């Protein structure tokens, strides 16, 4: 962001259609600031959408350098908090930060950030989330094969579907950054369409699989 400048910060972000690059930055900074100050979503704010919108709205009109200075103040405290709470809690926010970071890189035409450690940590979060979604829906078992690892999500019965993909592509898919058609081009067997419907149902209206292909 320090090298992108104000003009490129106004670039729309396809993965978050209502936002520009600057808006994504405002959300990420606002998330750190709110959690550092123990400011959480209201009880009636389903999915924290109002909380997130306020993070962006209150930072509109501020200079890019001012936003980055806020990041410099808030990020070290936020990072220390993640270390204090531990891996399971911390991986959730690493996954969120990586998703937005990669969305911005796509918007600015930059190469993918596929750092293996960051991708693995982020994927752990989304696999756990998908396991919970499929279990809650009583959909059945989804077998996921990534590199040499094999995971069973949603149960321990014979798989209703099986998918094989690279860690980066699977991460982007499970975080809602691949269209259905893109995901169906992974290596599948069984009820792929049913698996995608169940996973998208777990997004709970906060986001959905995009309709325009995301290429990163």
C-alpha positions in Angstrom: 0.0 0.0 0.0 2.9 2.3 0.6 4.0 2.0 -3.0 0.5 1.7 -4.6 -0.5 5.3 -3.8 -3.9 7.0 -3.7 -4.8 6.4 -7.3 -4.4 2.6 -7.2 -6.0 2.5 -3.7 -9.2 3.5 -5.5 -9.1 0.2 -7.5 -12.3 -1.9 -7.1 -11.8 -5.3 -5.4 -13.6 -8.1 -7.2 -13.8 -10.4 -4.2 -15.5 -7.6 -2.2 -17.5 -5.8 -4.9 -18.7 -3.0 -2.7 -15.1 -2.1 -1.7 -12.1 -0.5 -3.2 -8.5 -1.4 -2.2 -8.6 1.5 0.3 -11.8 0.1 1.8 -10.2 -3.3 2.3 -7.3 -1.6 4.1 -9.8 0.3 6.3 -11.5 -2.9 7.3 -8.3 -4.7 8.1 -7.1 -1.7 10.2 -10.5 -1.3 11.8 -10.6 -4.9 12.8 -7.2 -4.6 14.6 -8.2 -1.3 16.2 -11.6 -2.6 17.4 -10.3 -5.9 18.8 -7.4 -4.1 20.5 -9.9 -1.8 22.2 -12.3 -4.7 23.0 -15.0 -3.1 20.7 -17.0 -6.1 19.4 -20.2 -6.4 17.2 -23.5 -5.6 18.8 -25.6 -8.7 19.8 -28.1 -8.0 17.1 -25.5 -7.4 14.4 -25.7 -10.7 12.5 -22.4 -11.7 11.1 -20.8 -8.4 12.3 -21.8 -6.8 9.0 -22.7 -3.4 10.6 -19.5 -3.5 12.7 -17.5 -4.1 9.5 -19.3 -1.4 7.6 -18.5 1.1 10.3 -14.8 0.3 10.2 -14.8 1.3 6.5 -17.2 4.3 6.8 -15.3 6.0 9.6 -12.0 5.8 7.7 -13.3 7.2 4.4 -11.7 10.5 3.5 -8.6 10.0 5.5 -5.2 10.2 3.9 -3.6 6.9 2.9 -0.5 7.8 5.0 -2.8 8.4 8.0 -4.4 5.0 7.6 -1.0 3.3 7.3 0.2 5.2 10.5 -2.8 3.7 12.3 -1.8 0.3 11.1 1.7 0.8 12.4 0.2 1.7 15.8 -2.3 -1.1 16.0 -0.8 -4.1 14.3 1.9 -5.0 16.8 -0.6 -5.1 19.7 -2.9 -7.2 17.5 -0.2 -9.6 16.6 0.9 -10.0 20.2 -2.7 -10.8 21.1 -2.9 -13.6 18.5 0.3 -15.1 20.0 -1.2 -14.8 23.5 -4.5 -16.5 22.5 -2.7 -19.3 20.6 -2.8 -21.1 17.3 -6.5 -22.1 17.0 -7.7 -18.6 17.7 -4.9 -16.9 15.8 -5.3 -18.9 12.6 -8.8 -17.5 12.2 -7.4 -14.0 11.8 -4.4 -15.0 9.8 -6.9 -16.6 7.4 -9.0 -13.4 7.2 -5.9 -11.2 6.7 -4.5 -13.5 4.0 -7.9 -13.5 2.1 -8.0 -9.7 2.0 -4.3 -9.4 1.3 -4.7 -11.7 -1.7 -7.9 -10.0 -2.8 -5.9 -6.7 -3.0 -3.0 -8.3 -4.9 -5.5 -9.6 -7.5 -7.0 -6.1 -7.8 -3.6 -4.6 -8.3 -2.4 -7.2 -10.8 0.2 -8.6 -8.5 1.4 -12.2 -8.2 -0.2 -14.6 -5.7 0.9 -14.6 -2.1 1.2 -18.4 -1.7 3.7 -18.6 1.1 3.3 -22.2 2.3 3.2 -21.5 6.0 0.6 -18.8 5.7 -1.5 -20.8 3.3 -1.3 -23.9 5.5 -2.3 -22.0 8.6 -5.2 -20.3 6.8 -6.4 -23.5 5.3 -6.4 -25.2 8.7 -9.0 -22.6 9.7 -11.2 -23.0 6.7 -11.1 -26.8 6.8 -12.2 -26.6 10.5 -15.0 -24.2 9.5 -16.1 -26.4 6.6 -16.1 -29.5 8.9 -18.4 -27.6 11.3 -20.7 -26.4 8.5 -21.1 -29.9 7.0 -21.6 -31.5 10.5 -24.3 -28.9 11.4 -26.1 -29.5 8.1 -25.8 -33.3 8.5 -24.8 -33.4 4.9 -22.4 -36.3 5.1 -18.6 -36.7 4.7 -16.5 -34.8 2.3 -13.0 -36.3 1.7 -10.4 -33.6 1.0 -7.0 -34.5 -0.5 -4.3 -31.9 -0.4 -0.8 -32.9 -1.2 -0.1 -36.0 0.9 -2.8 -35.1 3.5 -6.3 -36.6 3.5 -9.0 -35.1 5.7 -12.6 -36.2 6.3 -15.0 -33.2 6.9 -18.5 -33.5 8.3 -18.3 -37.0 9.6 -16.4 -40.3 9.4 -18.8 -42.3 7.2 -18.0 -43.3 3.6 -17.5 -40.1 1.7 -20.4 -38.6 -0.1 -17.9 -36.7 -2.2 -14.2 -36.4 -2.6 -12.1 -33.4 -3.9 -8.4 -33.0 -4.6 -6.8 -29.6 -5.1 -3.7 -27.6 -4.3 -3.5 -25.9 -0.9 -3.8 -22.4 -2.4 -6.7 -23.2 -4.7 -8.6 -25.0 -1.9 -8.0 -22.1 0.5 -9.3 -19.6 -2.0 -12.3 -21.8 -2.8 -13.3 -22.4 0.9 -13.0 -18.6 1.6 -15.4 -17.8 -1.2 -12.9 -16.7 -3.7 -13.7 -19.2 -6.5 -16.8 -19.5 -8.6 -18.8 -22.8 -8.6 -17.5 -23.6 -12.1 -13.9 -23.0 -11.0 -14.3 -25.3 -8.0 -16.0 -27.9 -10.1 -12.9 -28.0 -12.2 -11.0 -29.4 -9.2 -10.6 -33.2 -9.2 -14.0 -34.5 -7.9 -15.9 -37.7 -7.4 -19.3 -38.1 -5.9 -21.8 -35.3 -5.1 -19.7 -32.2 -5.9 -22.8 -30.0 -6.4 -24.3 -31.1 -3.1 -21.1 -30.4 -1.3 -20.8 -26.9 -2.7 -24.5 -26.1 -1.8 -23.9 -27.2 1.7 -20.7 -25.2 2.1 -22.3 -22.1 0.7 -25.2 -22.5 3.0 -22.7 -22.2 5.9 -21.6 -18.8 4.7 -24.9 -17.7 6.3 -25.6 -14.8 3.9 -22.3 -13.0 4.8 -20.8 -13.9 1.4 -21.2 -16.4 -1.4 -19.2 -18.0 -4.1 -18.5 -15.3 -6.7 -20.2 -15.3 -10.1 -17.2 -13.8 -11.9 -14.1 -15.9 -12.0 -11.2 -14.9 -9.7 -7.9 -15.4 -11.4 -4.9 -15.3 -9.0 
